[in-house]
Amino acid sequence: MRYICESCGYIYDPDEGDPDGGIPPGTAFEDIPETWFCPVCGARKADFTPWEEAD
């Protein structure tokens, strides 16, 4: 499942991870440390919500 940053709209995709933020590809959102921040705007992990694409 992907998660979207409520502040800027960045979508975290576990297949891609966040290599620049130290999160390797294949890392589930639930497994990301609470200290991780949005790579685009710096929002906290708590500011992300589940995101599903509309069909």
All heavy atoms as atom14 arrays in JSON, in Angstrom:
{
  "sequence": "MRYICESCGYIYDPDEGDPDGGIPPGTAFEDIPETWFCPVCGARKADFTPWEEAD",
  "atom14_mask": [
    [1, 1, 1, 1, 1, 1, 1, 1, 0, 0, 0, 0, 0, 0],
    [1, 1, 1, 1, 1, 1, 1, 1, 1, 1, 1, 0, 0, 0],
    [1, 1, 1, 1, 1, 1, 1, 1, 1, 1, 1, 1, 0, 0],
    [1, 1, 1, 1, 1, 1, 1, 1, 0, 0, 0, 0, 0, 0],
    [1, 1, 1, 1, 1, 1, 0, 0, 0, 0, 0, 0, 0, 0],
    [1, 1, 1, 1, 1, 1, 1, 1, 1, 0, 0, 0, 0, 0],
    [1, 1, 1, 1, 1, 1, 0, 0, 0, 0, 0, 0, 0, 0],
    [1, 1, 1, 1, 1, 1, 0, 0, 0, 0, 0, 0, 0, 0],
    [1, 1, 1, 1, 0, 0, 0, 0, 0, 0, 0, 0, 0, 0],
    [1, 1, 1, 1, 1, 1, 1, 1, 1, 1, 1, 1, 0, 0],
    [1, 1, 1, 1, 1, 1, 1, 1, 0, 0, 0, 0, 0, 0],
    [1, 1, 1, 1, 1, 1, 1, 1, 1, 1, 1, 1, 0, 0],
    [1, 1, 1, 1, 1, 1, 1, 1, 0, 0, 0, 0, 0, 0],
    [1, 1, 1, 1, 1, 1, 1, 0, 0, 0, 0, 0, 0, 0],
    [1, 1, 1, 1, 1, 1, 1, 1, 0, 0, 0, 0, 0, 0],
    [1, 1, 1, 1, 1, 1, 1, 1, 1, 0, 0, 0, 0, 0],
    [1, 1, 1, 1, 0, 0, 0, 0, 0, 0, 0, 0, 0, 0],
    [1, 1, 1, 1, 1, 1, 1, 1, 0, 0, 0, 0, 0, 0],
    [1, 1, 1, 1, 1, 1, 1, 0, 0, 0, 0, 0, 0, 0],
    [1, 1, 1, 1, 1, 1, 1, 1, 0, 0, 0, 0, 0, 0],
    [1, 1, 1, 1, 0, 0, 0, 0, 0, 0, 0, 0, 0, 0],
    [1, 1, 1, 1, 0, 0, 0, 0, 0, 0, 0, 0, 0, 0],
    [1, 1, 1, 1, 1, 1, 1, 1, 0, 0, 0, 0, 0, 0],
    [1, 1, 1, 1, 1, 1, 1, 0, 0, 0, 0, 0, 0, 0],
    [1, 1, 1, 1, 1, 1, 1, 0, 0, 0, 0, 0, 0, 0],
    [1, 1, 1, 1, 0, 0, 0, 0, 0, 0, 0, 0, 0, 0],
    [1, 1, 1, 1, 1, 1, 1, 0, 0, 0, 0, 0, 0, 0],
    [1, 1, 1, 1, 1, 0, 0, 0, 0, 0, 0, 0, 0, 0],
    [1, 1, 1, 1, 1, 1, 1, 1, 1, 1, 1, 0, 0, 0],
    [1, 1, 1, 1, 1, 1, 1, 1, 1, 0, 0, 0, 0, 0],
    [1, 1, 1, 1, 1, 1, 1, 1, 0, 0, 0, 0, 0, 0],
    [1, 1, 1, 1, 1, 1, 1, 1, 0, 0, 0, 0, 0, 0],
    [1, 1, 1, 1, 1, 1, 1, 0, 0, 0, 0, 0, 0, 0],
    [1, 1, 1, 1, 1, 1, 1, 1, 1, 0, 0, 0, 0, 0],
    [1, 1, 1, 1, 1, 1, 1, 0, 0, 0, 0, 0, 0, 0],
    [1, 1, 1, 1, 1, 1, 1, 1, 1, 1, 1, 1, 1, 1],
    [1, 1, 1, 1, 1, 1, 1, 1, 1, 1, 1, 0, 0, 0],
    [1, 1, 1, 1, 1, 1, 0, 0, 0, 0, 0, 0, 0, 0],
    [1, 1, 1, 1, 1, 1, 1, 0, 0, 0, 0, 0, 0, 0],
    [1, 1, 1, 1, 1, 1, 1, 0, 0, 0, 0, 0, 0, 0],
    [1, 1, 1, 1, 1, 1, 0, 0, 0, 0, 0, 0, 0, 0],
    [1, 1, 1, 1, 0, 0, 0, 0, 0, 0, 0, 0, 0, 0],
    [1, 1, 1, 1, 1, 0, 0, 0, 0, 0, 0, 0, 0, 0],
    [1, 1, 1, 1, 1, 1, 1, 1, 1, 1, 1, 0, 0, 0],
    [1, 1, 1, 1, 1, 1, 1, 1, 1, 0, 0, 0, 0, 0],
    [1, 1, 1, 1, 1, 0, 0, 0, 0, 0, 0, 0, 0, 0],
    [1, 1, 1, 1, 1, 1, 1, 1, 0, 0, 0, 0, 0, 0],
    [1, 1, 1, 1, 1, 1, 1, 1, 1, 1, 1, 0, 0, 0],
    [1, 1, 1, 1, 1, 1, 1, 0, 0, 0, 0, 0, 0, 0],
    [1, 1, 1, 1, 1, 1, 1, 0, 0, 0, 0, 0, 0, 0],
    [1, 1, 1, 1, 1, 1, 1, 1, 1, 1, 1, 1, 1, 1],
    [1, 1, 1, 1, 1, 1, 1, 1, 1, 0, 0, 0, 0, 0],
    [1, 1, 1, 1, 1, 1, 1, 1, 1, 0, 0, 0, 0, 0],
    [1, 1, 1, 1, 1, 0, 0, 0, 0, 0, 0, 0, 0, 0],
    [1, 1, 1, 1, 1, 1, 1, 1, 0, 0, 0, 0, 0, 0]
  ],
  "atom14_positions": [
    [[0.84, -1.19, 0.0], [0.0, 0.0, 0.0], [0.88, 1.25, 0.0], [1.91, 1.28, 0.66], [-0.91, 0.01, 1.22], [-1.73, 1.28, 1.3], [-2.85, 1.35, 2.71], [-4.13, 0.27, 2.14], [0.0, 0.0, 0.0], [0.0, 0.0, 0.0], [0.0, 0.0, 0.0], [0.0, 0.0, 0.0], [0.0, 0.0, 0.0], [0.0, 0.0, 0.0]],
    [[0.45, 2.24, -0.74], [1.17, 3.51, -0.79], [0.55, 4.49, 0.2], [-0.61, 4.34, 0.59], [1.14, 4.07, -2.19], [1.96, 3.19, -3.13], [2.0, 3.74, -4.51], [0.79, 3.33, -5.21], [0.53, 3.59, -6.48], [1.38, 4.27, -7.19], [-0.58, 3.18, -7.03], [0.0, 0.0, 0.0], [0.0, 0.0, 0.0], [0.0, 0.0, 0.0]],
    [[1.35, 5.48, 0.58], [0.91, 6.49, 1.53], [1.2, 7.86, 0.95], [2.22, 8.06, 0.29], [1.63, 6.33, 2.87], [1.11, 5.17, 3.68], [1.44, 3.86, 3.35], [0.25, 5.38, 4.75], [0.94, 2.78, 4.07], [-0.25, 4.31, 5.48], [0.1, 3.02, 5.13], [-0.4, 1.96, 5.85], [0.0, 0.0, 0.0], [0.0, 0.0, 0.0]],
    [[0.29, 8.82, 1.22], [0.45, 10.16, 0.68], [0.7, 11.16, 1.8], [0.09, 11.06, 2.88], [-0.78, 10.57, -0.16], [-0.55, 11.9, -0.87], [-2.05, 10.6, 0.7], [-1.57, 12.22, -1.96], [0.0, 0.0, 0.0], [0.0, 0.0, 0.0], [0.0, 0.0, 0.0], [0.0, 0.0, 0.0], [0.0, 0.0, 0.0], [0.0, 0.0, 0.0]],
    [[1.61, 12.1, 1.54], [1.89, 13.16, 2.51], [0.75, 14.17, 2.43], [0.48, 14.73, 1.37], [3.22, 13.82, 2.16], [3.61, 15.22, 3.23], [0.0, 0.0, 0.0], [0.0, 0.0, 0.0], [0.0, 0.0, 0.0], [0.0, 0.0, 0.0], [0.0, 0.0, 0.0], [0.0, 0.0, 0.0], [0.0, 0.0, 0.0], [0.0, 0.0, 0.0]],
    [[0.1, 14.4, 3.56], [-1.02, 15.35, 3.6], [-0.55, 16.78, 3.37], [-1.34, 17.64, 2.99], [-1.73, 15.26, 4.95], [-2.46, 13.94, 5.17], [-3.69, 13.8, 4.28], [-4.35, 14.8, 3.99], [-3.97, 12.67, 3.86], [0.0, 0.0, 0.0], [0.0, 0.0, 0.0], [0.0, 0.0, 0.0], [0.0, 0.0, 0.0], [0.0, 0.0, 0.0]],
    [[0.72, 17.05, 3.57], [1.23, 18.42, 3.43], [1.54, 18.79, 1.98], [1.21, 19.89, 1.54], [2.49, 18.61, 4.28], [2.19, 18.45, 5.65], [0.0, 0.0, 0.0], [0.0, 0.0, 0.0], [0.0, 0.0, 0.0], [0.0, 0.0, 0.0], [0.0, 0.0, 0.0], [0.0, 0.0, 0.0], [0.0, 0.0, 0.0], [0.0, 0.0, 0.0]],
    [[2.18, 17.85, 1.24], [2.63, 18.23, -0.1], [2.16, 17.31, -1.21], [2.35, 17.62, -2.38], [4.15, 18.33, -0.13], [5.0, 16.74, -0.08], [0.0, 0.0, 0.0], [0.0, 0.0, 0.0], [0.0, 0.0, 0.0], [0.0, 0.0, 0.0], [0.0, 0.0, 0.0], [0.0, 0.0, 0.0], [0.0, 0.0, 0.0], [0.0, 0.0, 0.0]],
    [[1.61, 16.15, -0.87], [1.12, 15.24, -1.89], [2.14, 14.2, -2.35], [1.85, 13.42, -3.25], [0.0, 0.0, 0.0], [0.0, 0.0, 0.0], [0.0, 0.0, 0.0], [0.0, 0.0, 0.0], [0.0, 0.0, 0.0], [0.0, 0.0, 0.0], [0.0, 0.0, 0.0], [0.0, 0.0, 0.0], [0.0, 0.0, 0.0], [0.0, 0.0, 0.0]],
    [[3.34, 14.19, -1.74], [4.33, 13.16, -2.07], [3.75, 11.79, -1.74], [3.12, 11.62, -0.7], [5.61, 13.39, -1.27], [6.57, 12.22, -1.29], [7.4, 12.0, -2.39], [6.64, 11.34, -0.22], [8.28, 10.92, -2.41], [7.52, 10.26, -0.23], [8.33, 10.06, -1.34], [9.2, 8.99, -1.36], [0.0, 0.0, 0.0], [0.0, 0.0, 0.0]],
    [[3.94, 10.83, -2.63], [3.43, 9.48, -2.41], [4.6, 8.54, -2.13], [5.51, 8.41, -2.96], [2.6, 8.99, -3.6], [1.37, 9.88, -3.76], [2.21, 7.52, -3.43], [0.59, 9.67, -5.03], [0.0, 0.0, 0.0], [0.0, 0.0, 0.0], [0.0, 0.0, 0.0], [0.0, 0.0, 0.0], [0.0, 0.0, 0.0], [0.0, 0.0, 0.0]],
    [[4.57, 7.92, -0.96], [5.58, 6.92, -0.62], [5.15, 5.59, -1.22], [4.08, 5.08, -0.93], [5.76, 6.76, 0.89], [6.72, 5.63, 1.21], [8.09, 5.83, 1.1], [6.27, 4.37, 1.55], [8.98, 4.8, 1.34], [7.15, 3.32, 1.79], [8.51, 3.55, 1.67], [9.38, 2.52, 1.89], [0.0, 0.0, 0.0], [0.0, 0.0, 0.0]],
    [[6.02, 5.03, -2.07], [5.76, 3.73, -2.7], [6.78, 2.74, -2.14], [7.98, 2.93, -2.31], [5.93, 3.87, -4.22], [5.57, 2.58, -4.96], [5.58, 1.49, -4.34], [5.29, 2.67, -6.16], [0.0, 0.0, 0.0], [0.0, 0.0, 0.0], [0.0, 0.0, 0.0], [0.0, 0.0, 0.0], [0.0, 0.0, 0.0], [0.0, 0.0, 0.0]],
    [[6.3, 1.7, -1.43], [7.24, 0.76, -0.83], [8.13, 0.05, -1.85], [9.24, -0.36, -1.52], [6.35, -0.25, -0.1], [4.97, -0.01, -0.58], [4.91, 1.38, -1.14], [0.0, 0.0, 0.0], [0.0, 0.0, 0.0], [0.0, 0.0, 0.0], [0.0, 0.0, 0.0], [0.0, 0.0, 0.0], [0.0, 0.0, 0.0], [0.0, 0.0, 0.0]],
    [[7.68, -0.07, -3.1], [8.51, -0.7, -4.13], [9.74, 0.16, -4.45], [10.77, -0.36, -4.86], [7.72, -0.93, -5.41], [6.65, -2.01, -5.25], [6.77, -2.84, -4.33], [5.69, -2.0, -6.04], [0.0, 0.0, 0.0], [0.0, 0.0, 0.0], [0.0, 0.0, 0.0], [0.0, 0.0, 0.0], [0.0, 0.0, 0.0], [0.0, 0.0, 0.0]],
    [[9.61, 1.47, -4.25], [10.71, 2.39, -4.53], [11.49, 2.77, -3.27], [12.68, 3.06, -3.34], [10.18, 3.66, -5.19], [9.56, 3.4, -6.55], [8.95, 4.64, -7.16], [9.17, 5.75, -6.64], [8.23, 4.49, -8.17], [0.0, 0.0, 0.0], [0.0, 0.0, 0.0], [0.0, 0.0, 0.0], [0.0, 0.0, 0.0], [0.0, 0.0, 0.0]],
    [[10.81, 2.79, -2.12], [11.46, 3.22, -0.89], [11.84, 4.69, -0.96], [11.29, 5.46, -1.76], [0.0, 0.0, 0.0], [0.0, 0.0, 0.0], [0.0, 0.0, 0.0], [0.0, 0.0, 0.0], [0.0, 0.0, 0.0], [0.0, 0.0, 0.0], [0.0, 0.0, 0.0], [0.0, 0.0, 0.0], [0.0, 0.0, 0.0], [0.0, 0.0, 0.0]],
    [[12.81, 5.07, -0.16], [13.36, 6.43, -0.18], [14.87, 6.29, 0.04], [15.37, 6.56, 1.13], [12.71, 7.29, 0.91], [13.32, 8.68, 0.99], [13.88, 9.16, -0.02], [13.25, 9.3, 2.06], [0.0, 0.0, 0.0], [0.0, 0.0, 0.0], [0.0, 0.0, 0.0], [0.0, 0.0, 0.0], [0.0, 0.0, 0.0], [0.0, 0.0, 0.0]],
    [[15.58, 5.83, -1.01], [17.02, 5.57, -0.85], [17.8, 6.77, -0.32], [18.7, 6.6, 0.51], [17.48, 5.21, -2.27], [16.25, 4.68, -2.93], [15.1, 5.47, -2.34], [0.0, 0.0, 0.0], [0.0, 0.0, 0.0], [0.0, 0.0, 0.0], [0.0, 0.0, 0.0], [0.0, 0.0, 0.0], [0.0, 0.0, 0.0], [0.0, 0.0, 0.0]],
    [[17.43, 7.99, -0.75], [18.13, 9.18, -0.27], [17.87, 9.42, 1.21], [18.67, 10.05, 1.89], [17.72, 10.42, -1.07], [18.22, 10.35, -2.52], [19.16, 9.58, -2.79], [17.64, 11.06, -3.36], [0.0, 0.0, 0.0], [0.0, 0.0, 0.0], [0.0, 0.0, 0.0], [0.0, 0.0, 0.0], [0.0, 0.0, 0.0], [0.0, 0.0, 0.0]],
    [[16.73, 8.9, 1.71], [16.39, 9.05, 3.12], [16.77, 7.83, 3.94], [16.4, 7.72, 5.11], [0.0, 0.0, 0.0], [0.0, 0.0, 0.0], [0.0, 0.0, 0.0], [0.0, 0.0, 0.0], [0.0, 0.0, 0.0], [0.0, 0.0, 0.0], [0.0, 0.0, 0.0], [0.0, 0.0, 0.0], [0.0, 0.0, 0.0], [0.0, 0.0, 0.0]],
    [[17.5, 6.9, 3.32], [17.96, 5.72, 4.05], [16.94, 4.59, 4.11], [17.09, 3.66, 4.9], [0.0, 0.0, 0.0], [0.0, 0.0, 0.0], [0.0, 0.0, 0.0], [0.0, 0.0, 0.0], [0.0, 0.0, 0.0], [0.0, 0.0, 0.0], [0.0, 0.0, 0.0], [0.0, 0.0, 0.0], [0.0, 0.0, 0.0], [0.0, 0.0, 0.0]],
    [[15.9, 4.66, 3.28], [14.86, 3.63, 3.27], [15.01, 2.83, 1.97], [14.72, 3.35, 0.88], [13.44, 4.26, 3.34], [13.33, 5.24, 4.5], [12.38, 3.16, 3.43], [13.56, 4.65, 5.88], [0.0, 0.0, 0.0], [0.0, 0.0, 0.0], [0.0, 0.0, 0.0], [0.0, 0.0, 0.0], [0.0, 0.0, 0.0], [0.0, 0.0, 0.0]],
    [[15.48, 1.59, 2.06], [15.71, 0.81, 0.83], [14.4, 0.39, 0.16], [13.36, 0.28, 0.82], [16.47, -0.42, 1.33], [16.19, -0.51, 2.78], [15.88, 0.87, 3.27], [0.0, 0.0, 0.0], [0.0, 0.0, 0.0], [0.0, 0.0, 0.0], [0.0, 0.0, 0.0], [0.0, 0.0, 0.0], [0.0, 0.0, 0.0], [0.0, 0.0, 0.0]],
    [[14.46, 0.17, -1.18], [13.27, -0.33, -1.88], [12.77, -1.62, -1.23], [13.57, -2.42, -0.73], [13.79, -0.6, -3.3], [14.96, 0.32, -3.44], [15.59, 0.39, -2.08], [0.0, 0.0, 0.0], [0.0, 0.0, 0.0], [0.0, 0.0, 0.0], [0.0, 0.0, 0.0], [0.0, 0.0, 0.0], [0.0, 0.0, 0.0], [0.0, 0.0, 0.0]],
    [[11.45, -1.78, -1.22], [10.86, -2.97, -0.62], [10.5, -2.79, 0.85], [10.01, -3.71, 1.48], [0.0, 0.0, 0.0], [0.0, 0.0, 0.0], [0.0, 0.0, 0.0], [0.0, 0.0, 0.0], [0.0, 0.0, 0.0], [0.0, 0.0, 0.0], [0.0, 0.0, 0.0], [0.0, 0.0, 0.0], [0.0, 0.0, 0.0], [0.0, 0.0, 0.0]],
    [[10.71, -1.58, 1.41], [10.4, -1.32, 2.82], [8.95, -0.89, 2.97], [8.53, 0.13, 2.4], [11.33, -0.22, 3.39], [12.69, -0.63, 3.22], [11.04, 0.02, 4.86], [0.0, 0.0, 0.0], [0.0, 0.0, 0.0], [0.0, 0.0, 0.0], [0.0, 0.0, 0.0], [0.0, 0.0, 0.0], [0.0, 0.0, 0.0], [0.0, 0.0, 0.0]],
    [[8.18, -1.66, 3.73], [6.78, -1.29, 3.99], [6.73, -0.01, 4.82], [7.62, 0.26, 5.63], [6.08, -2.42, 4.74], [0.0, 0.0, 0.0], [0.0, 0.0, 0.0], [0.0, 0.0, 0.0], [0.0, 0.0, 0.0], [0.0, 0.0, 0.0], [0.0, 0.0, 0.0], [0.0, 0.0, 0.0], [0.0, 0.0, 0.0], [0.0, 0.0, 0.0]],
    [[5.69, 0.79, 4.59], [5.56, 2.06, 5.32], [5.6, 1.83, 6.82], [6.21, 2.6, 7.56], [4.27, 2.78, 4.91], [4.17, 4.17, 5.47], [4.86, 5.21, 4.87], [3.39, 4.44, 6.57], [4.78, 6.5, 5.38], [3.29, 5.72, 7.08], [3.99, 6.76, 6.48], [0.0, 0.0, 0.0], [0.0, 0.0, 0.0], [0.0, 0.0, 0.0]],
    [[4.96, 0.74, 7.28], [4.91, 0.44, 8.7], [6.29, 0.18, 9.3], [6.49, 0.34, 10.5], [4.01, -0.78, 8.95], [2.55, -0.56, 8.6], [2.26, -0.68, 7.1], [3.15, -1.11, 6.32], [1.15, -0.3, 6.69], [0.0, 0.0, 0.0], [0.0, 0.0, 0.0], [0.0, 0.0, 0.0], [0.0, 0.0, 0.0], [0.0, 0.0, 0.0]],
    [[7.25, -0.21, 8.44], [8.59, -0.54, 8.91], [9.54, 0.65, 8.9], [10.69, 0.54, 9.31], [9.18, -1.67, 8.07], [8.4, -2.97, 8.23], [7.78, -3.16, 9.3], [8.4, -3.78, 7.29], [0.0, 0.0, 0.0], [0.0, 0.0, 0.0], [0.0, 0.0, 0.0], [0.0, 0.0, 0.0], [0.0, 0.0, 0.0], [0.0, 0.0, 0.0]],
    [[9.07, 1.79, 8.42], [9.91, 3.0, 8.39], [9.99, 3.56, 9.82], [8.97, 3.64, 10.51], [9.31, 4.07, 7.45], [9.28, 3.55, 6.02], [10.09, 5.37, 7.54], [8.57, 4.48, 5.06], [0.0, 0.0, 0.0], [0.0, 0.0, 0.0], [0.0, 0.0, 0.0], [0.0, 0.0, 0.0], [0.0, 0.0, 0.0], [0.0, 0.0, 0.0]],
    [[11.18, 3.97, 10.26], [11.3, 4.55, 11.61], [10.43, 5.81, 11.76], [10.21, 6.55, 10.8], [12.78, 4.92, 11.72], [13.47, 4.18, 10.63], [12.45, 3.92, 9.55], [0.0, 0.0, 0.0], [0.0, 0.0, 0.0], [0.0, 0.0, 0.0], [0.0, 0.0, 0.0], [0.0, 0.0, 0.0], [0.0, 0.0, 0.0], [0.0, 0.0, 0.0]],
    [[9.95, 6.04, 12.98], [9.11, 7.23, 13.24], [9.89, 8.52, 13.03], [9.29, 9.58, 12.9], [8.56, 7.17, 14.68], [7.55, 6.06, 14.9], [6.31, 6.16, 14.01], [5.81, 7.28, 13.78], [5.85, 5.12, 13.54], [0.0, 0.0, 0.0], [0.0, 0.0, 0.0], [0.0, 0.0, 0.0], [0.0, 0.0, 0.0], [0.0, 0.0, 0.0]],
    [[11.21, 8.44, 12.99], [12.04, 9.63, 12.81], [12.18, 10.05, 11.35], [12.76, 11.08, 11.05], [13.45, 9.37, 13.38], [13.98, 8.18, 12.77], [13.41, 9.19, 14.89], [0.0, 0.0, 0.0], [0.0, 0.0, 0.0], [0.0, 0.0, 0.0], [0.0, 0.0, 0.0], [0.0, 0.0, 0.0], [0.0, 0.0, 0.0], [0.0, 0.0, 0.0]],
    [[11.62, 9.24, 10.43], [11.69, 9.55, 9.01], [10.82, 10.75, 8.69], [9.77, 10.97, 9.29], [11.23, 8.32, 8.21], [11.22, 8.5, 6.73], [12.29, 8.46, 5.89], [10.08, 8.71, 5.89], [11.9, 8.63, 4.59], [10.54, 8.79, 4.56], [8.71, 8.84, 6.14], [9.67, 8.99, 3.48], [7.86, 9.04, 5.07], [8.34, 9.12, 3.76]],
    [[11.26, 11.55, 7.74], [10.52, 12.73, 7.29], [10.26, 12.66, 5.8], [11.03, 12.04, 5.06], [11.31, 14.02, 7.6], [11.39, 14.33, 9.06], [12.45, 13.88, 9.83], [10.4, 15.08, 9.67], [12.53, 14.18, 11.18], [10.47, 15.37, 11.02], [11.53, 14.93, 11.78], [0.0, 0.0, 0.0], [0.0, 0.0, 0.0], [0.0, 0.0, 0.0]],
    [[9.21, 13.33, 5.35], [8.9, 13.42, 3.92], [10.12, 14.0, 3.19], [10.63, 15.06, 3.59], [7.68, 14.32, 3.7], [7.31, 14.59, 1.95], [0.0, 0.0, 0.0], [0.0, 0.0, 0.0], [0.0, 0.0, 0.0], [0.0, 0.0, 0.0], [0.0, 0.0, 0.0], [0.0, 0.0, 0.0], [0.0, 0.0, 0.0], [0.0, 0.0, 0.0]],
    [[10.6, 13.34, 2.13], [11.77, 13.85, 1.42], [11.51, 15.13, 0.63], [12.44, 15.8, 0.22], [12.14, 12.7, 0.47], [10.88, 11.94, 0.29], [10.12, 12.08, 1.58], [0.0, 0.0, 0.0], [0.0, 0.0, 0.0], [0.0, 0.0, 0.0], [0.0, 0.0, 0.0], [0.0, 0.0, 0.0], [0.0, 0.0, 0.0], [0.0, 0.0, 0.0]],
    [[10.24, 15.49, 0.44], [9.92, 16.68, -0.33], [9.72, 17.91, 0.57], [10.32, 18.96, 0.35], [8.65, 16.45, -1.2], [8.24, 17.74, -1.89], [8.9, 15.34, -2.19], [0.0, 0.0, 0.0], [0.0, 0.0, 0.0], [0.0, 0.0, 0.0], [0.0, 0.0, 0.0], [0.0, 0.0, 0.0], [0.0, 0.0, 0.0], [0.0, 0.0, 0.0]],
    [[8.9, 17.75, 1.63], [8.56, 18.92, 2.44], [8.99, 18.83, 3.9], [8.87, 19.8, 4.64], [7.07, 19.21, 2.36], [6.04, 18.01, 3.25], [0.0, 0.0, 0.0], [0.0, 0.0, 0.0], [0.0, 0.0, 0.0], [0.0, 0.0, 0.0], [0.0, 0.0, 0.0], [0.0, 0.0, 0.0], [0.0, 0.0, 0.0], [0.0, 0.0, 0.0]],
    [[9.47, 17.65, 4.32], [9.94, 17.52, 5.71], [8.85, 17.21, 6.71], [9.1, 17.26, 7.91], [0.0, 0.0, 0.0], [0.0, 0.0, 0.0], [0.0, 0.0, 0.0], [0.0, 0.0, 0.0], [0.0, 0.0, 0.0], [0.0, 0.0, 0.0], [0.0, 0.0, 0.0], [0.0, 0.0, 0.0], [0.0, 0.0, 0.0], [0.0, 0.0, 0.0]],
    [[7.65, 16.86, 6.24], [6.56, 16.51, 7.16], [6.9, 15.21, 7.9], [7.68, 14.39, 7.41], [5.26, 16.35, 6.4], [0.0, 0.0, 0.0], [0.0, 0.0, 0.0], [0.0, 0.0, 0.0], [0.0, 0.0, 0.0], [0.0, 0.0, 0.0], [0.0, 0.0, 0.0], [0.0, 0.0, 0.0], [0.0, 0.0, 0.0], [0.0, 0.0, 0.0]],
    [[6.31, 15.04, 9.07], [6.54, 13.84, 9.87], [5.84, 12.63, 9.25], [4.89, 12.76, 8.5], [6.0, 14.04, 11.29], [6.62, 15.21, 12.03], [5.84, 15.51, 13.31], [4.46, 15.85, 12.96], [3.4, 15.49, 13.7], [3.54, 14.83, 14.8], [2.19, 15.82, 13.31], [0.0, 0.0, 0.0], [0.0, 0.0, 0.0], [0.0, 0.0, 0.0]],
    [[6.31, 11.45, 9.61], [5.67, 10.21, 9.15], [4.19, 10.21, 9.55], [3.34, 9.73, 8.8], [6.39, 9.0, 9.75], [5.79, 7.68, 9.32], [6.52, 6.51, 9.96], [5.8, 5.2, 9.61], [6.37, 4.06, 10.3], [0.0, 0.0, 0.0], [0.0, 0.0, 0.0], [0.0, 0.0, 0.0], [0.0, 0.0, 0.0], [0.0, 0.0, 0.0]],
    [[3.87, 10.79, 10.69], [2.49, 10.83, 11.18], [1.58, 11.65, 10.27], [0.36, 11.55, 10.36], [2.46, 11.39, 12.6], [0.0, 0.0, 0.0], [0.0, 0.0, 0.0], [0.0, 0.0, 0.0], [0.0, 0.0, 0.0], [0.0, 0.0, 0.0], [0.0, 0.0, 0.0], [0.0, 0.0, 0.0], [0.0, 0.0, 0.0], [0.0, 0.0, 0.0]],
    [[2.16, 12.47, 9.39], [1.37, 13.3, 8.49], [1.0, 12.58, 7.18], [0.43, 13.18, 6.28], [2.12, 14.6, 8.16], [2.27, 15.48, 9.39], [1.35, 15.48, 10.23], [3.31, 16.16, 9.5], [0.0, 0.0, 0.0], [0.0, 0.0, 0.0], [0.0, 0.0, 0.0], [0.0, 0.0, 0.0], [0.0, 0.0, 0.0], [0.0, 0.0, 0.0]],
    [[1.34, 11.29, 7.09], [1.01, 10.49, 5.92], [-0.26, 9.68, 6.17], [-0.5, 9.24, 7.31], [2.15, 9.53, 5.58], [3.29, 10.17, 4.85], [4.15, 11.03, 5.5], [3.51, 9.9, 3.51], [5.21, 11.62, 4.82], [4.57, 10.48, 2.83], [5.43, 11.34, 3.48], [0.0, 0.0, 0.0], [0.0, 0.0, 0.0], [0.0, 0.0, 0.0]],
    [[-1.06, 9.49, 5.14], [-2.26, 8.66, 5.25], [-2.27, 7.67, 4.09], [-1.67, 7.93, 3.04], [-3.54, 9.52, 5.21], [-3.55, 10.28, 4.01], [-3.64, 10.43, 6.41], [0.0, 0.0, 0.0], [0.0, 0.0, 0.0], [0.0, 0.0, 0.0], [0.0, 0.0, 0.0], [0.0, 0.0, 0.0], [0.0, 0.0, 0.0], [0.0, 0.0, 0.0]],
    [[-2.96, 6.53, 4.25], [-3.03, 5.56, 3.16], [-3.6, 6.2, 1.89], [-4.49, 7.03, 1.97], [-3.97, 4.48, 3.7], [-3.85, 4.6, 5.18], [-3.65, 6.06, 5.45], [0.0, 0.0, 0.0], [0.0, 0.0, 0.0], [0.0, 0.0, 0.0], [0.0, 0.0, 0.0], [0.0, 0.0, 0.0], [0.0, 0.0, 0.0], [0.0, 0.0, 0.0]],
    [[-3.05, 5.81, 0.76], [-3.48, 6.36, -0.53], [-3.74, 5.24, -1.51], [-2.92, 4.35, -1.68], [-2.41, 7.29, -1.06], [-2.8, 8.0, -2.33], [-3.61, 9.08, -2.43], [-2.38, 7.69, -3.66], [-3.73, 9.45, -3.73], [-2.99, 8.61, -4.53], [-1.58, 6.7, -4.2], [-2.81, 8.6, -5.89], [-1.4, 6.67, -5.58], [-2.01, 7.62, -6.41]],
    [[-4.89, 5.32, -2.14], [-5.23, 4.35, -3.17], [-5.64, 5.1, -4.42], [-6.43, 6.03, -4.35], [-6.37, 3.44, -2.7], [-5.98, 2.56, -1.55], [-7.11, 1.61, -1.15], [-7.96, 1.33, -2.0], [-7.11, 1.17, -0.01], [0.0, 0.0, 0.0], [0.0, 0.0, 0.0], [0.0, 0.0, 0.0], [0.0, 0.0, 0.0], [0.0, 0.0, 0.0]],
    [[-5.06, 4.69, -5.54], [-5.4, 5.3, -6.79], [-6.83, 5.0, -7.18], [-7.29, 3.89, -6.98], [-4.47, 4.77, -7.89], [-3.5, 5.8, -8.4], [-2.61, 5.21, -9.47], [-2.02, 4.15, -9.24], [-2.52, 5.84, -10.52], [0.0, 0.0, 0.0], [0.0, 0.0, 0.0], [0.0, 0.0, 0.0], [0.0, 0.0, 0.0], [0.0, 0.0, 0.0]],
    [[-7.51, 5.98, -7.73], [-8.86, 5.75, -8.22], [-8.78, 4.98, -9.52], [-7.93, 5.25, -10.36], [-9.58, 7.07, -8.42], [0.0, 0.0, 0.0], [0.0, 0.0, 0.0], [0.0, 0.0, 0.0], [0.0, 0.0, 0.0], [0.0, 0.0, 0.0], [0.0, 0.0, 0.0], [0.0, 0.0, 0.0], [0.0, 0.0, 0.0], [0.0, 0.0, 0.0]],
    [[-9.67, 4.02, -9.67], [-9.66, 3.23, -10.91], [-10.36, 3.95, -12.05], [-11.27, 4.67, -11.89], [-10.35, 1.88, -10.67], [-9.52, 1.0, -9.76], [-8.28, 1.16, -9.77], [-10.11, 0.17, -9.06], [0.0, 0.0, 0.0], [0.0, 0.0, 0.0], [0.0, 0.0, 0.0], [0.0, 0.0, 0.0], [0.0, 0.0, 0.0], [0.0, 0.0, 0.0]]
  ]
}
